[in-house]
Amino acid sequence: MRIIVVLGVLCLFCLCAEGLFSDVKLTNNRYDGILVSINPNVPEDPILLEQIQSLMASSSSVLWEATNHRAYFGDVTIVIPKTWSANNYGAAIRQTYDKADIRVSLEDPTYGNMPYTVQYGQCGSPGENIHLTADYITDPQYTDMYGPKDKTLIHEWAHLRWGIFDETPTSGYEDFYYDVNGVIQYTRSPSTVLGENYVVDFESGEVSTCQYKQETNWLPLDGCIFIPFENQKDGVHSSIMSFQYHNDIFTFDHDDESDPQNLHDKDAPNEHNLLCNQRSEWDVISSSEDFAGDINPANDAVLDVTPHFQIVQQPDFRIVLAFDISSSMNDQQQYFNMKNAASTFVREFVPDDSIIGLVQFEIEGSTLSEMTWIDSDQDRADLVANFPTGTKSKTCIGCGLLQALEVGIFFIIIAGGQIIILTDGSENTAPFVKDVSEDIRNANVMVNALMYGEAANSDLEQLVQYTGGAMYFVNASDPSSILSAFKPLAETNDGNLNTKLFQLFSEKYTIPSHGAKKGEVVIDSTIGESTTFSFVWSDYWIAPTITITDPVGNSFGNNDAVIDVDHKTVFFKIPGTAMSGIWKFTIATGTHFENVAVVATSKASSGDLLPINVRSTMTLVDDTNESPTIFYSKVSRGYEAILGAKVQATINHPDGTVSNVDLFDNGAAPDIRANDGVYSRYFSEYTASGKFSVQVKTLGLGKNSETLSVKTKRRGSSAAVNYGYVKDDGSVVLNTNLPQEIPPLTTKDIEPFQRVTTLGSFHHDQSVSNFYNDVVPPNRIIDLKATQVDMLHVDQGIQITFTAPGDDNAVGTATQYEIRYTYGTTSKLLTSFDDGELVTDVMVTQGDIEDPMRAYQFESLVIKLPDIPAVEMVTVGIAMRAIDDAGNAADVSNVAVLNLFLSPPAISCTDDAGNPASSYPFEKNGDCLRYFQCASGELKTMDCAYGAVFDPTYNVCVHPSLVPDCADAIR
């Protein structure tokens, strides 16, 4: 054990950073607080650092132009791993890999070096992070694949910052559609970006004409790719969310009719239109907190948009534990449960090579242990031996914070570190938290708090939030909740999953005297190193009898464990790599009743095998309204999404109520993409005002239930691939550095697994009247789809499908559905829903709009529209909303758009006797550049020569001037 002693009267973490980088803010057109972090698995490379700075600098100029001189990059901090050579860099202060806006990692095994954004939330909600690889940044070939890297980064920044989505096809969205004029269009925005459709042979590099069949309503078959013209019409400059690689395109589409070349295409069936209610990109961007109310207007006075860079290095993990030993901590055994859980934190959770100090506080603060380097189990035991020995009188939390600064004097050498304060929040002796907050803020230390009980301390909560820390409200009588709160505070969050300690299990058992409880823990093959089963009991000073049994029947008892009677803990440390499979345990009590908390943890089994990981987050409610909280959990192995897991959030309410809600990955709100490994759920069942704590348990059921799969799919929120250009002479020039073809969907069975994550706590205030009055509407439907039941007989109706909403958000059952439709301009349903035509009971031939199904059930209705226009094809838009029994109406759903064919596009290439036939060219309705021709019984779609259009009068291709309706079809 090494005790760190530095003489002098100094403060903890006295070296100051230039700013707080936990949030990015746009002020006076300048984004400050941008954080770029490099994964520790990336080899040290000075050139990479230079290239990151160069990329951010050029991207700042692109951003400036794309926003019409309203935003650029200002302060940018780059965090390098602590494994890289020290080069007089400052220490990262509250800046970790998991908080980075832009993460730089190694090549994605599934998606290669494609840039993408992790994006969970609804339209307008910021994403999680941008993912770039070191190879993408340093290798020039990726400029050919995805276009200029600075424009590509701004494409991803738009996902991350403003919550907009891609306008070209991504997984689950159609590549082609009919517009309102019946013309086949490639899915994009704006539709003024012109090009040709081709099939590309990836091996030979050859292109050929796309094929069409009746079965697809004469839309192009799979494999058809849109290749834009190299030179677009004058004035076409958007959208960067469709073609970020194109030289003519550098900005966002909009709704300004004075600039028709860049108008948003509301009818394109893409992810942006679905999730953003057909709003233009700039409409969403200008409504964000960056620009709403016309803040940060265009500012041509700004002449230099070069960012300012700061390079810092991840420091050693260093913390000071501050124990509240005031008399109020005696309530509900708070003091003993605090110490016992802290013992497990030090003995098992904190990583090796950490530096820990201990202080305690009551009416004053005092030091229990100077900063100590953790090198061995003995170091950990020695540190625990210095824990507090009893409680005293009054409470001075400010004294505890200042004492933590004093004991952490070592950090004058390398700034950065954390204080973890364990308290019930009550304070009755100066200095109070508010009195020392400025000292703590100036010290550049992160403050985390474990709060016991319901005593409010807004000053401490604000300090935790300001310093970028975490606040956990725990049940003082439940040691398992305290242990689970401690677990995330021991994580370095440096992005290295091979050194991360995963929590597999967390449970509390109430066992009567002479009773027993049994449990099981699943250990999968991706973990197994440093596996520990921790048991914390509550009452008697003799440990319960515990037996652990491995998957092949070998048993271990108390004699094989480390037992700490003073802190009522039992640890079973499994040597080597724990065997994968089901481990069982039994807890037996003697003459006394016991509450026993059980926690199991483990690390990755191999540096070559990426472990199964669960990352959980939540969006916090606005205290002043009835908005729900949203829980998210991303379940993955490496970069591969895991499907079919059972993900459940447990919410502890302030009044002691416990709620369990399942999270789903089904594409129903708030989940924006089905089967991407991101599970989500609304929560609004608040039973009281106060503090709520949340834990998420994830269970992989393996072949005992639904098969779990790892899914390889085209990723949403990613850069569009540049396949090449069509030159002015009509020739096609393909990209010589084409990426590998997107692989087909594959699934692989996943063995059973368990993970536990603790999200932290949130505070919710709700008026008393709202506990008794229903003011929460059903959730908005975002997965409404519509299809023609029978393409040959329109009178068979339209089938609409969606996921049923609830009564209160996604809980319970709504009372009725209100469905409306319109022809032609489908966006009218979003701007004036009540003006749409109402679907009545008599129009519903399957299903019941007055009898909705329970939340999250699949709904299917068939409706017949009585007023379909007598034309060959008409575009119809359908939208809906659910209404609950109190009359609360949900927001209007997405608009489902389909083309109704009254006369199906059936063309026969046979003679009267049914024999294969050939024909002269004839018109392909609505298409100026192509025509149909039968060849030996097969219908062919043929292209006019470059610069010509099809004349249906004479059935030949001619100059556009001879066909007035097609005059604008050629550039």
N, C-alpha and C positions, 0 to 999 in steps of 0.2 A: 504494500500500500504506500502510495506517495502522497504526502500532505503538501499542498501548495501554500507557501507562506511568502507574502510580499510585504515589506515594511512600508509604513507611511499611512496617511489618512487620505484615501482616495475613494472614488465611487465605482460601483460595478458598471462595466461597459461604458466607460467615460468617453471613448472615442466616438465621435458623432458621424453619422451618415449624412449625406446631403439632403435626404428627404425620406418620407415614409412611402414605400412602394407597394403597400398592400392593395391599393386601389389605383386605377388609371383615371385621371381627370383631364378634361379638356377645358382649358382656361386661356382666354385671349388667343384662340385658334391653335393652341399648343398642347399636345398630349404629353403629360408628365406622369412618371411612375410606371413606365413600361418595363416589364421584367422578362428577360430572356435567360433561360437556364440550360446548362449542358448536362446530360445524363452522365453519371460516373462511369458507365461502360464505354463511353466514347474515348478513344485513345487521345492522349495529349497532342495537340496540334496548334501551334501558333498561327498557322495560315488560316485555320478555321476561325479563330478569333478575328482576324483581319477581315475575312470574308463576311462574317456576321455584321460587322460594323459597316462594311461597304453596302451590303444588302439593305440594312435599315436606313442608310443615308439616301440611297437612290429611291427606296420605297417611299420615303417621306416626300420626295418631289412628286411621285406619282399620286400619292394621297392628296397632295395640295391641288393638283389639277383635277383629280376625280371629284373632289368636293367643291370645285369652283372657288378655290382659295379660302376655304373655311377651316381646314385642319391640316396639321403636319405633326411629325414626331419630334418631341423635345427631349426630355431626360430619359435615357435608356440605360438600365443596369443589366450587365451580363454577369451571371453567376457561374463560376467554373468549379469543378469538383475539387474536394480537398485532396484527392489523390494526385492531382496535377502539381507540378513543381511550384513552390512558392516564389513569387516574383514581386515582392513588396506590394501585393494587392491588399486592399482593405478587406475586412471580414464582412461576410454577408450578415446583415442585421434584419432578422425577420423575413429574409428572402430565401425561400426554399424552392426546390424543384416542383413540388406539388402546387405551389402558388404561382408558377410562371405563366405569363400570357403566351409565350412562345417557347416550346420545348424542343431541344435539339437532341436527337437520339440516334441509335444505329438503324440500319435498314430494317423495315418492317418485313418479317418473313412472309406475310401474306400479300401485302400491297406494295412491296418494293420501296421505292423512294418517292412515291406520290405524295405531294403536300396535301394535308387535310386538316379539318377543324373538328374537334370533339364538341358536338352541339346537341344538348339534351332538350332545351327549353322551347317554348312556343315562339311564334313570330314576335320579334322585338326584344326577346330576352337574350342577354349575352351568352356566348358559348363558354366552354370550359377552358380550352387552350388550342393553340395552333401547333400541329406536329410537323416538324421538318427533320430531315435526316442530315447528318454531316456530309454524306456523299452528295445529296441534292444541293447543298450550299456551295460545295467546292468543285463539283464536276460540271464543266460547261455543257455536256450533252443534254442536261435536263432543261436547258433553255430551249433546245429544239423540241423536246417532248411536250412541254407545258407553256412555252412562251417565255418572255422576259421575266426573270425571277421577281423583280420588284412589282410588276403588275400582278403576278401570281400571289405574292404576299398580300397585296391589297384586296384581292379576291377573297382570301382567307380572313383578312382583317374584317371585312364586311360581315362574314359569318360570325366572327368572334365578338365584335364590338356592338353591332347593330341587330344581330339576330335575323338576318335575311338568308334566303336559301337559293339554291342553284336554279337556273332557268332552263338549262338543257336537261335531257332525260337522265335520271338516276334510277337506281333499283326500285322497281315497283311502279314506274311511270312510263307512259307510252312514248315511243320515239316519234310517231307521226299521228296526225289527226286531220279532220276536215274543219276548215274555218267556216264562218257563217255564210260564205259565198259558195260553199261546197268544194273548195280547192284544197287539195292535200298539202299540208304544211309540216315541216319539221318542227318539233317542239323547241321553241326558243323565244327570246324576247330581246329586242323588238323583232317583228316579222319582216322589217325592212332590211335586215341582214340577209343577203341573197347568196345562193350557192347552188350546187347540184348534189343529187343523191346517187351514191355508187356503192357497189359491193367491192370490198378491198380484200385481195388475197394477201394475207400477212406474210406468207413465205416467199412468194414471187414478187410481191409489190405491184401486181397488176390490178387494174380496176375494171369493173364491168357494170352493165346496167342493172338496176334493182328489179326484182321480180314482184309481181302482184297477183293475187288470187281472189276469187269470189269469197272464199271462206274468211278472209280478213277484210271484207268490204272494199276490196281493191286498194287497201293500204299496203305499203311496201312490206315485204316479208322480212323476217329477222336477218340480220347481217347487213342491212342497208344503212349506210353512213352518210351523213350530211357533210359535205366539204365546201366551205365558203369560198366566194370569189376573193381573189387576192386584193383586188381594188374594189371597195364598196362605193355605193353612190355618195356623192358629195354630201357631207353633213351627218352621215351615219357614224356615230361614235360610241354607241352603247350596244350591248351591255357587257361590262366586265364580269358579270355573273353568268354570262353565256359563253363568251369567247375571249377570255382574258389574254389568250396568246396572239390575237389578231392585231396587226400593226395599226389599223384604223380605229381600234376600239380602246377607250381609256376611261370611260365614265359609266354612270348608272342611268337606267331608263327612268322615265318620269311620266307625269300626266299633263304636261304643258302643251296644249294643242297648237301653240305658235311654233313649236318645233316638232312637226309630225314625224320626222325621220327617226326620232328616238322615243316615241310613245310606247309605253308599256303595253304588251299584248296580254290582255286579261283572259283570253280564251285558251291560251296554251296550257295543256294538261301537265304542268310541272309542279314540283314540290313547293316552290315559292308561292304560286297562285293558290294551291290547296291550303297551305298553312298561314298565309298572310291575307286571306280573303280577297285575292285578286288585286291587292294594292300594288302600286308601282314600288320599285326599290327606293327611289328617292322619297316617296311619301313615308315609308317606314323609317328611313334614315333621318329625315327632317323632323320626325315626331319623337326621336330619341332624346334622352337627357342632354345629349351634346348640343342639339340645335333647336329643341322645342322652344317656342316663344321667341324665335329669331335671335337666340343667343349665339355667340360666335359667328356673326355675319361675315360675308366675304370681306377680306381685308387686304387690299393691294399694297398697303404700306409695308407689309412684311416682305423683306427682300432676301432673307436667308432662312431656309428651312432645314438646315443641317442639324441633325440631332447632337446632343451632348451625351457622351458615353462615360460610364463608370464601370470598371471591371472589379469584381469582388470575388472572394473565394469562400467556399463553404467551410466554416470553422469546425473544430471538434464540438461534440455534443456536450453542453454544459448547462447545469441547472442548479438552482437553490430551492430546496423544499422548505417552506415556511409553515410551521404548525401553529394553529390556534389552540392554546391551552387554557383559555379562559373558562370560568365555571359554567358558562352557558353550553359548552361543548359536552357536558355530562349528560345532557338530555338524550334519551333514546340510545344510550351507549355510543354517542357520536365519537367521543374521544377514543374509545377502544377500537371501534370499527375503522376509524381513520388511521390509527397506527397500524392495525393489522393489514389493511389494504396497502398502506405505504410500504410495509415490509415486503410484500409480494412485488410491488413496483421496483424496489431497489434490488431484491434478490433475483428476480426473474425477467422483468420487462426491460429494464434499462440496458442498452447495448454495451458491449465491451468498449474500453477506451473512452468511456464517458467520464466527466468530471462533475462531482456532486458535492454540494455543501448543504448543511442543515442549520436552520434557525428556528426558534420558537418565540411566541409573543403572547403576552397578556397585558398587564399595565405598562410593560416595557418589553423591548426585544433583547434576546440574548443568543449567542452562538452555541450550537451543539457540536458542530464539526466544521473545521475549515474545509476548503475545497480539496477533494480527494479524488485521485485518479483511480478508476476501477479497472484493475488488471486481473482479478481472480475472484473465486467464490469467497475466499477469506476476506478480501477487501469489502465485499458486499455485506458479509456477516458483521464485520467490525463497524461498518457504518450504521447498520441497523441497531447495534448495541448502544449507539449514541442517541437513539430516539428519546423523546420526552418521557418523563417518569410519572407525571401527574398533572392535575389541573390546578389553577389558581383562581384569581378573582376577576377583575374587570378586563375589558378588551380594547386594545389599541392596534388596529390593523395597520395604521400608518407606521407604527413602530416596527411591525414585522417587515413591511416593505423596505424601510430604511435599513434594518438590520441585514436583510438579504443583499442590499447594495454593498454594505460594509464587508460582509464575509466574502463577497465575490470580487474583492479587490484585484484578484489575479487577472481579471479580464481587461485591465488597463493595457495588458500586453497585446491581446487580440480581442477586439470588440465582438460582441454577439453572444447571446445566451438567453436563458429563460428563468423566470421565477414561477414556481407553482405554489400558490397559496391555498391552504386547506383551512376553511373557516365556515362558520354558520352565517357570516355576513353582518352580525350585530357588532356595533362599535359604540363605546360610551366614554372613551378617553382619548384626548388629543395627544399627538396629531392624528387627525382623521385622514381617510383616503384622499379626500379633496385637498388636504393641506400638503400632501407629498406628491400629488399627481404630476406636477411640473418637473420635479426632480426625477421621477421615474421615466417620464417621457424623454427628458434630455439625456438620460443614461443609455438610451437605445437598447432597452431590454424588452423582451416579450413577456407579458404577464398572463399566466393561465390561472384559472380559479376553479376549485372544486367546492361547490356551495352545498352545505348540509342544511336541510330544512327550508322554510319558506320566508325567512327574513329577507326583506328587500334591501339591496345596497346598490342604488343606481350609480353612485360614484365609482364603485369597483367595477360594475358592468361596463361603464363608459371607458374606464382605464384599460380593461381587457380588450375591448373593441378597438380602441385607438392604437394599442401596441401590436395588434394583429394576433392576439392570443385566442384561446378557446375558453368558453364558460360552460361548466357542467353542473347541473343541479341533480343531486343524488339523494336517494332515500337513505337516510342515516341508519335505518334499522336493517338495510339490505346490503350485506357486504358484496354480493355479486354485482350490484349496480355501481358500487364504488370501484371495484376492480376493473369493470369494463370502462369506466371513465378514465382510470389511470392508464389503461393500455395505449390509447392513441397519443397520450402525452409523452410516451417513451419512444415514439417514432421519429427518426431523423428526417423523414420526408425528402430524402435526396434522390429518389427515383430508382434506387437499386433494389429490385424485388428479391434478389438472391441473398440479401442480408436482412430483409424485413422479417419481423416476428409476426406471424399470422395468429390471430385468435380463432380457434376452432369451435369453442364451446363455452357457454356461460349459463349457469343455472343456479338457483337457490332452492334448497330442500329444507323443509320443516320436518324434523324427525322426532317422534315421541321417545320417551325412555324405553330402552330395550327394543327399539324399532330398527328398521333398516330401509334404505332406499337404493335402487339400482339405476344405472344410467349407461349410455353408450356414446362413444366418440368415434367418428369416422376419420381415419387418417388416409389420405390419398397418396399416390406415388410421387406427386410433384413436391411434396413436403416430407418432413421426417427428421431433419437435423434439429438438435437442441430442443427436442420435444419435452415438455413439462406438464404434468398434471398438478394443479395447485388447489388445495382445499383449505378454506378458512372457516373455523367454527366459532361460535359466539359466546358460549356460557361457561361450561365447566372447565376446570384447569387440567383435565386429562383428555388427550386427543381421542376422538372416535376411532373405531377400528375400521381401517380402509383396506380394500383389496383391489388391485388392478390386474386385469387379465388381458394378455395380448391375443391377436387373432388366431393363434394356434394353440391356445390353452395354457400358456405359461403364466403363473400368477406371482404377484409381488405384494408384500404386506407392509405394515408399519416399520418393520425392521429394515426394509429396503429404502425407506424414505428419510428425508431430512425434516425433523420435527422441531419447530420453534414454539415451545409452550408459552413463552412470554408474549408472543404475538399471535398465538393460536393458529399457526399455519403448518400444513403438511405438504411437502414437495416430493413428487416422484419425478426424477430426472432420468429419462430413457437414454442409455448410452448409445453412441453411434447414430445410425439412421433407423428411426422407428419403423417397424414393419407396417406396410400398408394393409388396410382392412379395418374391421370393427374392433375397437378396444372397449372393454367393459369394466365398470367399477361398481363396487358395493360399499356403502357407508353404514356402519352399525353403531348405535349408541349404547351406552351403559345405563347407569341409573338416572341420567339427566336428559331432559329435553334439549335439543340443539337445533339451531339454524346453521346450515352448512352451505357455503358458496363454493362452487366448483368452476374452475377455469382451466382450459387446455390450450396450449400455445405450441407453435412449431415454426421452423424455418425451412427454406427450400432444400430439397434433397440433393440437388446437384446444380452446379453453376451452368451446366449445359441444358438444363430442362427448366423452362420458364414455369413458375408456379401458378396455380389458379388464384386469381386475385379478385376481390370485391371492393369496389370504391363507391361509397355512399355519400350523398349530399342531400341538402334540402334547401328549398327557397322559403324564406321566412315571411309570415303574414304581416300585413300592415296592421298595427295595433288598433287603428281607428275604424276598421271596417270588418266585414265578415268574409274576407277573401280566404281561400283555403291555403294550407301549407301543402307543398308538393315534395314528396320524397322520391329520390332517384337512387338506383343502385346499378352500377355497371359491372357485369359478371363476365370475366374473360380469362383466357389462358394466353399470356402474351398479348398479341394483338387480335386473337381470334375470339369471336363472340360465343358465349355459351348460352344455348337455348334450353328451354324446358325445365329450368331450375325452379324450385319453390322459394320465393323470396317474401319474407314477412317482416313488417315493421311492428315493434312493440312500443307503444306510447304510454308513458306514465304521467297521469294527470295530477294537477295540484291537489285535488281532493282525494287522491288515493286510487281513483279509477284506473284500470289498465285496459287499453284497447289494442287489439291485434288486427292489422289490415294487410292483405296480400297485395304485393306489387306485381304488375303485369307488363309483358313485352308484346302487346298485341296491336299496336298502332291506334288504340283508342285513347282519347285525351285523358291524362296529359302526355301520354307516350306518342312521340311524333313519328316513329318508325317501327314497324313490326319486325320482330326477329333480328334485332341488331345487338342483343345482349344488354340493352338498357331497360331496366324494369322501373316502373313509376306508378304513383298513386296519389290522388288528392286525399287530404285529410281535413275535415272541418267539424268533426264531432266533439267540439269543446264542451266539457261539462262544468268548467269553472274558469275564472280568470286566474292567471298566475303563470308559473313556470312548468313547462312540459319537457321531458327528456325522452330521447328516441334511441332505440337500438334496432339493428337490422340483422336478422338471421337468414342465412342462405343455405339451402340444402339441395345437393345434387342427388337425385334419387336413383340414377343409373338405370339398369334394366329392370329393377323392381317396380318401376312406374314408367312414366313417359321417357322415351329415349332422349338423352341429352346430346346435343350436337354442337360442333364447332362449325360456324358458318363462314364460308368464303363468298363474298359478294362485292359488287361494286359499291364503294363507299359513298354515302351522301356527304355533302359539305366538303367536296374535294375539287381539285383543279381539273378543268376540262382538258382532254387530250388533243393535241394538235396533230391531225392526220395529214395535213397538207393544204394546198390551195388550188383553185381553178384559175388559171391565168386568163388574160384578156383574149387570147386567141382560142380559148376553149380547152387547151391542154391541161392535164392534171399533173401537178408536181407533188409527189408524196413526200412526207417527212422521212428523211433518211435514217433518223434515229427513233423509229416507231417503238413505243414500249411494247412489252409482250401483251398479247391479247388477254383481256380479262378472263380469268379461268371460270369455268362453269361452277354452279353451286355444288358444293360438296359437304357432306356431313360425316362426322365420325362419332362413335359412341364415346362417352366420357364416363369414367368410373365414378362411383359415389364420392361425395365430398361434403364438407361443412366449413362455413366461415361465419364469423360474427364481427360486425362493425358497429361502432358507437358514433352516432352523428353529433351528439352534443345536446344542447338545450335551446329552447326558444321561449319567449314570453308572449302571452296573448291576453289582451284585455277585451272583454265582451260585456256589453250592457246587460244588466239583470233581465230586462224585458226580453232580450233576444234568446235567453235560455228557454223561454216558454212560448215564444212566437217564432213561427217558421219564416225566416227571412232569406234562407239560402236556396237559390234556384238549382235546377239540374245542371250538370256540366254540359258544355258545348260539344256537339258531335263533330269530329274532324275526319271521319273515315267514310262519309256517305259516298256510295257508288251507285250508278244507274246503268242498266243495260237493256236493250230491246230483247224481249223474251223470245221472239221468233223473227229472224231477219226477213222471212218471206211473207209474214203476216203481221203487220203493225197492229192489227186489232187484238192481238194476244196480250198487249200491254207492255208495261215497263216494270222490270224488277229493280227495287232499290234495296240495298243492304247497308248495314251499319252496326256498330256496337251500341247496345242499349245504354243510355245514361241512367243516373239514379234520380232519387227524389231531392236529396241534398248533395249537390255535386254528383259524385259517383257512388253514393250510398243509398240503398233502398230501391224503390220502384217509382218511376214517374206516373202521372195520372193519364196523360194523353200526349199525342203527337200532333203538331200543327205542320202540315206540309203544303208548300206553295210552289208554283212553277211559272215559267214564262218562256216565250219564244224569242229567238234572235239575240238580243243583248242580255246575256245571262247575269252580268254584274248588277243589274237592277235589283236582283233579289237581296243583295247585300246592302244597297243604299236605301231601298224602300221595300222591305220585305212584305209589309202589309198590303202593298199594291199588287203583289203577285196573285195569280189565280189559286184559289183554295181547293185542295183535294178533300172531297167529302167522303163520308162513309160509303156511299153507293158507288164511288169510283174505285174502291179498294176491293179487289177480288181475292186476295190472299193476305192473311194477317189481319190485325185489328188496331187501328190508330187510337182506339179508346181503351186498349188493354195492353200497355207496354210490358215488356219482359223486365226482369230484374237487372240491375246494373251489371255491365260487363258480359251480358248474354248476347249472342249473335242474333240480330233481327233481320228478317227478310219479308218484304211486302211487295205485292204486285198491284199496280194501279193502271187504270185505263183512262186516258185523257179524252174527253168528248169533243174537243174543239181543235183537233190537229189540222193545220192548214193543208189544203189540197195541192201540195207541191211534191216534186219528186223526193226532196230531202229537206228537212227542217232541223235546226238546232234548238234543242230544248234544255233549259236549265231547271234543276230541282233543288230546293233547299228546305230545311225543316228546323224545328226546335221542339224540345220537350217542355211540358208544363206540369208543375206538381199540384198537390191537392190544396195548397194555399194560394194558387194562382201565380206563383213565381215562374216566370218564363226564362228559359235558357237563352244565351246568345245564339244568333242564327248560325247554323252549321256551315261547313264548306258547301259550295255549289257543285253539284254533280252535273256534268255537261255530257250530253250524248247527241248523236245525229240520228234522227228517225228517218228510216227509208220507207216511204210509202210505196215506191216502185223499186224493189231491191235491185242493186246493180248486177243483175244476172245477165251474162252475155254468153251465148252458145256458139261454139265453133264447129257445128255439125250441119250437114245438109238435111233436107226434109226426111231422108231415109235414116237419119241418125249416124251417117258416116262422117269421119273426119273431113273437114273442109278448110280451104284457104280463102282469103278475101283481100280486097283492096284496103288501104288505110281508112279508118273512120274515127270520128271524134271521141276523145276521152273527156267526158263532160267536166268543164271547169278548169281544164289544164291546157294552157296555151303552148307549152313546150313539148308535149308528148302526145302520142296518138296510139290507138289500138290497131292491131292487125292479126287476123287468124292465119296460122301457118300449120298445115297438116293436122288440124283439130285442136291446136294449142293456141290460147290467146297470148299474144305478145304485147308488151308495152314498149314502144319504140320512141326514140328521142329525135326531135328535129335537129338539123345541123346547127352548129353554134351560130347565133345571130338571126335564126329564123323561128317562126311560130306556125302553128297549124291553122290552116284555113278550112273550117268545116263546110264551107260552101262548095269548094272544089276538092276537098279531101287531099290537100297537098300542103307542104311546108313552104311558106313564102316570107317575104320581108314584112316586119311588123307594121309598117305603114299601111299595108293592104288589109289589115285586120284591126279595125279601130279598138275593139274590145281587148286586144292583146298588146296594144301599143306600149304599155308600161311593163310588160313581162321581161323585156330585155333591158339591160343597163344602158 
